[in-house]
Amino acid sequence: MLIRRSSRTAVALVALVGSVCGLASVASAQTPVLIDINRYSLVSADSSPANFARIGASVVFSANDGTNGTELWITDGTSGNTTLLADINPGSASSSPANLTSFGSRVIFTADNGANGRELWITDGTPSGTVLLQEIVAGSTGATSFSSAFGVIGTFGTPNSFVLFAANNGTVGTELWVTDGTTAGTNLLLDIRSGSPSSIPSGFFSTGGKVYFLANDGGGAGLFGNELWSSDGTLAGTVRLTDIAPGVASSGFSIDAAVNGWGYGVANNLAVGNDQEPTAVNLTTLEVRRLADIRPGTTSSSSQEFVVVGSDVFFRGSATGTDTQLYRVTFDGMGDPIGATLVTDINPSGNDNVGNLAAFDGRVHFAATNGVSGRELWSSDGSATGTT
């Protein structure tokens, strides 16, 4: 969806649209389709498509056509059916849609229409069905403290379905909000940390009928710092789950991936080491397991990008701070995590520079360099010989 000088980005977008929508034409032909959105500006101008979210058989996203600014677009993966869905901030100004989140037959997102500030919007994929859901802060300044991702359970219009997000209404600070996709059903769910500063919920992850997130209750008497919480969309069902860093200290643990009842991420567990390392939490028993001390001492291994491939979990981390490599979680015979190991040293003489992990067709795909070919596309089945 870029102009022709940026064809690699266009190919990636078409592949994404195909994978998200399951479009037969893309899947069968395997032929990239270049859709030139910004054809009204300079020859070298990009449309910069981003923030993709599925809605039915289509994908909505943000893009700039050079005339209307960065607005909300929709596509079915073909040029003829790629259109401006709504010019939310009329004219050349941009509404800059962000936080696009699929919610069944709707997409929840944030945008600035130029009059209400950045607020919560919803679309059913039609121009008339793209509307301001709620003005959380009255006036043109808007609720600017939305988190970068929302947590979703269920689908729009069905029981016990909701979207969790963080927002600042100008009164209680950035706290936990919930919406069922209706104006009446959009409310502050819980003021986790009264007063200032606020709890700033983040890292929303949905699994097993709940949304898990990181929030800071402020520490102090009876409080626990920045730890893992969960919510079923109700006030009574919104609770702190763990205290990985004992007392008022903060573990900073949020879930990046989950499989077989365990959530994976990084945590600072002061009981076993004062640094951020790969960690697993049993979401039923709340047992906490530090999987490895990849970078010994008090410095973090910068482990991140946890990806589930079948029953395996991969992530990237660094034992030195200068060499980012591919790691794999190890399991016992019951499927419970017991450790983490390096898959292979792709670049023995330098930085593997592993990143952009993604699961596909039973393998983990990622970018890396072997010191010879530059940074290119790699794939692994979790073994050294199967990493190519």
Secondary structure, 3 states (H helix, E strand, C coil): CCCHHHHHHHHHHHHHHHHHHCCHHHHHHCCCCCCCCCCCCCCCCCCCCEEEEEECCEEEEEEECCCCCEEEEEECCCCCCCEEEECCCCCCCCCCCEEEEEECCEEEEEEECCCCCEEEEEECCCCCCCEEEECCCCCCCECCCCCCCCEEECCCCCCCCEEEEEEECCCCCEEEEEECCCCCCCEEEECCCCCCCCCCCEEEEEECCEEEEEEECCCCCCCCCEEEEEECCCCCCEEECCCCCCCCCCCCCCCCEEECCEEEEEEECCCCCCCEEEEEEECCCCCEEECCCCCCCCCCCCCEEEEEECCEEEEEEECCCCCEEEEEEEECCCCCEEEEEECCCCCCCCCCCCEEEEEECCEEEEEEECCCCCEEEEEECCCCCCEC
